[in-house]
Amino acid sequence: MKNKFLLILISFLLIISFSCNNKKLIEVVEVPLPNTAEQATTIIGSPDDVRANEGSFQMEKLPYTYDALAPSISSTTLEMHYSKHYLTYTNNLNQAVLGTPLENLTIEEVLTKLDPNEAALRNNAGGFYNHSLYWKCMAPKAGGQPTNSLAEAITRDFGSFENFTTLFKDEATKQFGSGWAWLLVDRAGKLQVTSTSNQDNPLMRNALVPGTPILALDLWEHAYYLDYQYRRKNYIDGFFNVINWKKVQENYDAVPKK
């Protein structure tokens, strides 16, 4: 169905030629584009239909439908991101750890133990963990501000929620090339904002600001380019409209405090 839709979209005219009395006649038939409902039915699948190959790690179940985060993140972007990019990282990670001592560890243990010089393992383990956290940090009809102990910690460590927002957005905006922006709990129990390149994250041994991530923002172009093109700042602003602060609070509460 997808291929058929793409062919219709690319070719607006169907040219039918036939001969009559040795004369070539051409009839041009206009083919209408599908309406919005037809397009959605054709393109959007279900995240429940996506399955990784058998292995140590399985994909985090997307807790909402592909269209649930619109307009901040479109259904087209989310479907491609989840069912193509995330699926690939998961399958590649399972292949990378197969038959190694890392095969039976948690993903957090893999990240803390892996050798940063092993590019395939580093990229795919990071890609799996980072995306797994990213999906859970968002929700439909979310946004706003955190409450309870997380709100108190943000005020304690950044001065105010507004200061945190400015710092996080600036960190994400200035990240050169592909990467991630993070809110993390460092080893002293303090909240910090940082960014990493490619699929690195603060759990890895090479992290400049080590700690436990509780909020993740994907800054790779595949996360926003279909919706925002080169306007990464607009994507970052849109992300704040769908942050699932309830889940971020749970992530914060799960980090052992000193």
Disulfide bonds with the S-S distance in Angstrom:
none
